[in-house]
Amino acid sequence: MISSKKMKFAVTTAAATAVVCTGALAANVTSTTDVNVRSGPGSSYSVLTVMKKGTTTSQLGTSGSWAKVTVNGKTGYVYSKYLTSGSSSSSTTPSTTSSKTVYITASALNVRSGPGTSYGVVGGLSKGKSATVVGTSGSWYKIKYGSGYGYISSKYTSSSAVDSDSGSSSTTSSSKTMYCTVSGLNVRSGKGTSYASKGTLSYGQQVSVVNTSSYWYKIKYGSGYGYVGSKYLSSSKPSGSSTTPVSAPSNKEKTMYCTVSGLNVRSGAGTSYASKGTLSYGQQVSVVNTSSYWYKIKYGSGYGYVGSSYLSSTKPSSGGSVSDTTPSTGGSVSGSSIVSYAKSFLGCSYVYGASGPSSFDCSGFTQYVYKHFGKSIPRSSASQYSSCKKISKSSLQPGDLVFFTNDGSGVGHVAIYMGNGQIIHAANSRRGVCTDSLNSSYYSSHYVGAGRY
């Protein structure tokens, strides 16, 4: 029998910790994705460990929308929308007795842990993939997914097979003809400048585009496929002869000057390529190709690549404060330079915990971009917000950071402001590094604040 004194202590303790007891026997919960276990019930608290997708543990209690759990020997809080009741291996099918097969009609469809966009994303299905439907909930289908189940929106499915863009001959009928508007355009093995070049396109060259998603177009190339920057293709053929390249004869070279100190000259058009050396402030170079965000220059006995935003056709004025090293933390860096550098990563993939150079998460991306300019900022979005100089939304300038909440309980996402109401960020695993409008319904409603370093 429990004494009244002990019972009073137990009630007082429960009230103080704001944990609601769910019963004498704790319920099991399973994570639907990799999710942080935090020291308190909110995204502003420090991360103790990571609860891997499919991990099942006992729910010790709740605090608002956060569940108290023990993972990897650490007790903390997990946002409950990324949890499902019971074990993933023992999930039961809905009462619907018959299943059916549907096909995905969207280029990339999220599979969620519940029937609605407020539920966490547990994976994805590409166009043309089949899914086995075991039940319905409103306009959402419950499907078999991996070793368990997930939910997809029924509006992006069809009962008949759908052609995909994954390389089958069926893409021919839906492809469209376009033309290259620059010379020497790299055809890459993936959607991003970090992927290897499979070859180049000449000015005016005709290509067959089979997929136009994101900032990269998938084209037929040789006996397979490749990716090119969408901004360099046009539906109409450019003027001039496609047999006459415009990219590198000596009489077409132009002289430009470096506008920063310690600018890396890389072996390829991307930050993942090795540095061959550096340029000093005001140094003169000969540019032989100006395609993409990277300029090809003569360097030593060969060639190299530099970020186009750091070269100018006019020689910068000399100044005693300019050195031949990377600018120190807090140095004067133009916001447009930050934005231009950030844009060179458009199309790179999103990977949780990644910090570049070919994959990023949101705060890894902002930290990587700022580091290029000698600015050292914390790793997490919450820490970046807490340590920056706060500014009003109306005072935003290109290069500033903007912060958002994911669940209403603290900062959980960060982006770089580009100007004109636009942001660039590592959005999610489906979209990677991309741009969005700060004034869109989602980002305006999840906006927390802005800061400057």
HUHUKA-V549514 format. One record per residue. N is the residue number from 1. RES is the residue in one small letter. SS is DSSP state (h for helix, s for strand, l for the rest). OMEGA is omega in degrees with one decimal (NA if undefined). NEAR is the number of other C-alpha atoms within 10 Angstrom. Layout:
n = {N:N}
res = {RES:RES}
ss = {SS:SS}
omega = {OMEGA:OMEGA}
near = {NEAR:NEAR}
This chain:
n = {1:2:3:4:5:6:7:8:9:10:11:12:13:14:15:16:17:18:19:20:21:22:23:24:25:26:27:28:29:30:31:32:33:34:35:36:37:38:39:40:41:42:43:44:45:46:47:48:49:50:51:52:53:54:55:56:57:58:59:60:61:62:63:64:65:66:67:68:69:70:71:72:73:74:75:76:77:78:79:80:81:82:83:84:85:86:87:88:89:90:91:92:93:94:95:96:97:98:99:100:101:102:103:104:105:106:107:108:109:110:111:112:113:114:115:116:117:118:119:120:121:122:123:124:125:126:127:128:129:130:131:132:133:134:135:136:137:138:139:140:141:142:143:144:145:146:147:148:149:150:151:152:153:154:155:156:157:158:159:160:161:162:163:164:165:166:167:168:169:170:171:172:173:174:175:176:177:178:179:180:181:182:183:184:185:186:187:188:189:190:191:192:193:194:195:196:197:198:199:200:201:202:203:204:205:206:207:208:209:210:211:212:213:214:215:216:217:218:219:220:221:222:223:224:225:226:227:228:229:230:231:232:233:234:235:236:237:238:239:240:241:242:243:244:245:246:247:248:249:250:251:252:253:254:255:256:257:258:259:260:261:262:263:264:265:266:267:268:269:270:271:272:273:274:275:276:277:278:279:280:281:282:283:284:285:286:287:288:289:290:291:292:293:294:295:296:297:298:299:300:301:302:303:304:305:306:307:308:309:310:311:312:313:314:315:316:317:318:319:320:321:322:323:324:325:326:327:328:329:330:331:332:333:334:335:336:337:338:339:340:341:342:343:344:345:346:347:348:349:350:351:352:353:354:355:356:357:358:359:360:361:362:363:364:365:366:367:368:369:370:371:372:373:374:375:376:377:378:379:380:381:382:383:384:385:386:387:388:389:390:391:392:393:394:395:396:397:398:399:400:401:402:403:404:405:406:407:408:409:410:411:412:413:414:415:416:417:418:419:420:421:422:423:424:425:426:427:428:429:430:431:432:433:434:435:436:437:438:439:440:441:442:443:444:445:446:447:448:449:450:451:452:453}
res = {m:i:s:s:k:k:m:k:f:a:v:t:t:a:a:a:t:a:v:v:c:t:g:a:l:a:a:n:v:t:s:t:t:d:v:n:v:r:s:g:p:g:s:s:y:s:v:l:t:v:m:k:k:g:t:t:t:s:q:l:g:t:s:g:s:w:a:k:v:t:v:n:g:k:t:g:y:v:y:s:k:y:l:t:s:g:s:s:s:s:s:t:t:p:s:t:t:s:s:k:t:v:y:i:t:a:s:a:l:n:v:r:s:g:p:g:t:s:y:g:v:v:g:g:l:s:k:g:k:s:a:t:v:v:g:t:s:g:s:w:y:k:i:k:y:g:s:g:y:g:y:i:s:s:k:y:t:s:s:s:a:v:d:s:d:s:g:s:s:s:t:t:s:s:s:k:t:m:y:c:t:v:s:g:l:n:v:r:s:g:k:g:t:s:y:a:s:k:g:t:l:s:y:g:q:q:v:s:v:v:n:t:s:s:y:w:y:k:i:k:y:g:s:g:y:g:y:v:g:s:k:y:l:s:s:s:k:p:s:g:s:s:t:t:p:v:s:a:p:s:n:k:e:k:t:m:y:c:t:v:s:g:l:n:v:r:s:g:a:g:t:s:y:a:s:k:g:t:l:s:y:g:q:q:v:s:v:v:n:t:s:s:y:w:y:k:i:k:y:g:s:g:y:g:y:v:g:s:s:y:l:s:s:t:k:p:s:s:g:g:s:v:s:d:t:t:p:s:t:g:g:s:v:s:g:s:s:i:v:s:y:a:k:s:f:l:g:c:s:y:v:y:g:a:s:g:p:s:s:f:d:c:s:g:f:t:q:y:v:y:k:h:f:g:k:s:i:p:r:s:s:a:s:q:y:s:s:c:k:k:i:s:k:s:s:l:q:p:g:d:l:v:f:f:t:n:d:g:s:g:v:g:h:v:a:i:y:m:g:n:g:q:i:i:h:a:a:n:s:r:r:g:v:c:t:d:s:l:n:s:s:y:y:s:s:h:y:v:g:a:g:r:y}
ss = {l:l:l:h:h:h:h:h:h:h:h:h:h:h:h:h:h:l:l:s:l:l:l:l:l:l:l:s:s:s:s:l:l:l:s:s:s:s:l:l:l:l:l:l:l:l:s:s:s:s:s:l:l:l:l:s:s:s:s:s:s:s:s:l:l:s:s:s:s:s:s:l:l:s:s:s:s:s:s:h:h:h:s:s:s:l:l:h:h:h:l:l:l:l:l:l:l:l:l:s:s:s:s:s:l:l:l:s:s:s:s:s:l:l:l:l:l:l:l:l:s:s:s:s:s:s:l:l:l:s:s:s:s:s:s:s:s:l:l:s:s:s:s:s:s:l:l:s:s:s:s:s:s:h:h:h:s:s:l:l:l:l:l:l:l:l:l:l:h:h:h:h:h:h:l:s:s:s:s:s:l:l:l:l:s:s:s:s:l:l:l:l:l:l:l:l:s:s:s:s:s:l:l:l:l:s:s:s:s:s:s:l:l:l:l:s:s:s:s:s:s:l:l:s:s:s:s:s:s:h:h:h:s:s:l:l:l:l:l:l:l:l:l:l:l:l:l:l:l:h:h:h:l:s:s:s:s:s:l:l:l:l:s:s:s:s:l:l:l:l:l:l:l:l:s:s:s:s:s:l:l:l:l:s:s:s:s:s:s:l:l:l:l:s:s:s:s:s:s:l:l:s:s:s:s:s:s:h:h:h:s:s:l:l:l:l:l:l:l:l:l:l:l:l:l:l:l:l:l:l:l:l:l:l:h:h:h:h:h:h:h:h:h:l:l:l:l:l:s:s:l:l:l:l:s:l:l:l:s:s:l:h:h:h:h:h:h:h:h:h:h:h:l:l:l:l:l:l:l:l:h:h:h:h:h:h:h:l:s:s:s:l:h:h:h:l:l:l:l:l:s:s:s:s:s:l:l:l:l:l:s:s:s:s:s:s:s:s:s:l:l:s:s:s:s:s:l:l:l:l:l:l:s:s:s:s:s:l:l:l:h:h:h:h:h:l:s:s:s:s:s:s:l}
omega = {-177.9:178.6:-179.9:-179.7:179.0:179.6:179.3:178.8:-179.4:179.7:-179.6:179.7:180.0:-179.6:-176.5:-178.7:178.0:177.2:-179.9:179.7:-177.5:179.4:-177.6:-179.6:-177.6:179.0:175.9:174.7:-178.6:179.8:-179.2:177.2:172.7:-174.7:-179.7:170.1:-172.6:-176.4:178.7:-175.8:179.0:-176.1:177.4:179.4:-177.5:-179.8:179.4:-179.7:178.8:175.2:-175.8:179.1:178.4:179.3:178.3:179.8:179.1:173.6:-174.9:-179.3:179.5:172.8:-173.8:-179.2:-178.8:179.0:178.1:-176.1:172.3:-177.6:179.1:177.9:-179.4:178.7:-178.2:-173.5:178.2:178.2:-166.6:-179.6:176.9:179.1:171.7:-179.0:176.5:-178.1:179.8:-178.2:-177.3:179.0:-178.8:178.5:178.6:-173.2:178.3:-173.6:-177.6:177.6:177.3:-179.6:175.9:-177.8:-176.2:179.9:178.5:-179.4:177.0:-175.8:178.7:169.6:-173.3:-177.2:179.4:-174.9:178.7:-178.0:177.2:179.2:-178.6:177.9:-179.6:179.5:-179.0:177.3:-179.9:-177.5:177.9:179.7:179.1:177.5:178.7:-178.2:-180.0:179.1:178.8:174.4:-174.1:-179.5:-178.3:176.1:169.6:-174.7:169.6:-178.6:-176.5:178.8:-179.0:-176.5:175.4:-177.9:175.7:177.5:-175.7:-177.0:-179.6:179.3:177.7:179.2:178.3:-176.6:-178.4:176.5:175.6:177.6:-171.9:174.9:179.8:-177.3:-176.9:-179.1:-176.8:-174.7:-177.5:-179.6:177.2:-177.7:176.3:-175.3:178.8:-176.0:176.6:176.9:177.1:-179.6:-179.3:169.9:-171.7:-177.4:178.5:-176.6:178.4:-178.4:178.6:179.6:-176.7:177.0:177.7:-178.1:-178.3:174.1:177.3:179.6:177.9:-177.8:-179.7:177.8:175.2:-179.3:-177.7:177.2:-175.1:-179.2:174.9:-178.6:-177.7:177.3:176.1:-176.1:169.5:-179.0:-176.5:179.6:-179.0:-176.1:176.2:-177.4:176.9:176.8:-173.5:-176.1:-177.2:175.1:-179.7:178.5:176.7:-177.2:-179.0:-179.8:-179.3:-177.8:179.1:179.2:-179.8:-178.9:-178.8:-166.1:-171.8:176.9:-173.4:-179.2:177.0:179.0:175.6:-178.4:177.2:-175.2:179.5:-176.3:176.6:177.6:177.8:-178.8:179.7:169.9:-172.4:-176.8:178.2:-175.4:178.8:-177.4:178.2:179.1:-177.0:176.2:177.6:-177.8:-179.3:173.6:177.8:179.3:178.2:-177.1:-179.4:177.7:175.3:-178.4:-178.0:177.9:-174.9:179.8:176.6:178.7:-177.1:176.7:175.7:-176.6:169.8:-178.6:-176.1:179.2:-178.6:-176.9:175.9:-177.7:177.1:176.7:-173.7:-176.5:-177.0:175.8:179.8:179.2:176.6:-177.8:-179.5:179.5:179.4:179.5:-177.1:-175.6:-177.3:179.5:178.9:179.0:176.7:-179.6:-179.8:178.1:178.7:180.0:-177.7:178.5:-177.8:178.2:-179.7:177.3:178.0:-179.3:-179.4:178.9:179.2:-178.4:179.3:-179.7:178.8:-179.7:176.5:-173.8:174.2:174.2:-178.4:179.1:-177.6:-177.9:174.6:2.6:-177.8:178.7:-177.1:155.4:-168.1:-177.6:174.0:178.9:-178.9:179.2:-179.0:-179.7:-179.8:-179.5:179.1:-178.3:177.6:-179.8:179.9:179.9:-178.5:-174.3:-175.0:-179.7:179.9:179.1:177.5:179.7:-176.3:-175.5:-178.3:173.1:-175.9:177.3:179.1:179.4:-179.6:-178.8:-177.2:175.2:178.0:-179.6:176.7:178.0:176.0:-171.6:-176.1:173.1:176.4:-172.7:177.4:-175.9:178.9:-179.4:179.8:-178.3:-179.3:179.1:176.6:179.1:-177.1:-171.7:178.6:175.8:-177.9:176.1:173.1:-173.9:169.7:-166.8:-177.3:-175.6:-179.8:-172.7:-179.7:178.4:-173.9:177.1:177.8:175.9:176.7:-176.5:176.7:-175.4:-177.7:-173.6:176.4:-179.4:-179.8:-178.5:178.5:-177.7:-178.0:-178.5:-177.2:176.9:NA}
near = {3:6:7:9:8:10:11:10:10:12:10:11:12:13:10:9:10:13:18:15:14:12:9:6:10:13:14:16:22:23:27:28:19:15:18:19:28:24:19:19:22:21:25:19:15:16:16:17:18:15:22:16:16:20:16:22:19:18:22:21:19:21:19:12:14:22:25:24:23:17:19:10:8:14:17:23:29:30:23:20:17:24:26:18:16:17:17:20:12:9:13:11:15:11:9:10:8:8:12:11:15:22:22:27:23:17:16:17:20:19:24:25:25:24:19:15:14:11:17:19:19:22:17:15:19:17:19:22:19:19:19:16:24:19:20:18:14:10:11:20:24:25:23:17:17:10:10:16:23:23:26:27:21:19:12:16:23:15:11:13:15:18:19:20:19:15:13:9:10:13:17:14:9:12:18:15:15:19:22:26:24:22:22:20:22:21:24:23:18:21:23:24:30:24:17:16:18:15:14:14:20:20:25:24:18:19:18:18:25:22:20:15:13:17:19:21:22:27:22:18:18:9:5:8:19:21:26:26:22:16:13:18:23:15:12:13:18:16:9:11:12:18:10:11:16:17:19:15:10:10:7:11:17:14:15:19:21:25:22:24:19:17:23:19:24:23:18:22:25:22:22:15:16:12:16:15:14:16:21:19:23:21:15:18:18:17:24:21:23:19:18:19:18:22:22:26:22:15:18:9:5:7:17:21:26:26:23:19:19:19:23:15:12:13:16:15:8:9:8:5:5:14:13:14:15:19:18:12:15:11:12:9:16:12:17:15:18:22:21:18:22:23:18:22:28:23:24:24:27:25:20:17:14:16:20:21:19:20:23:28:25:28:27:26:28:28:21:20:24:20:15:15:22:17:18:16:20:16:17:22:27:22:15:22:25:14:13:16:11:15:16:9:13:7:9:19:20:20:28:22:27:26:23:24:21:13:15:14:13:17:25:22:23:31:26:28:27:26:17:11:14:16:24:27:30:30:21:16:17:15:19:24:28:20:21:16:17:22:13:12:9:11:17:12:13:19:20:19:17:24:23:16:17}
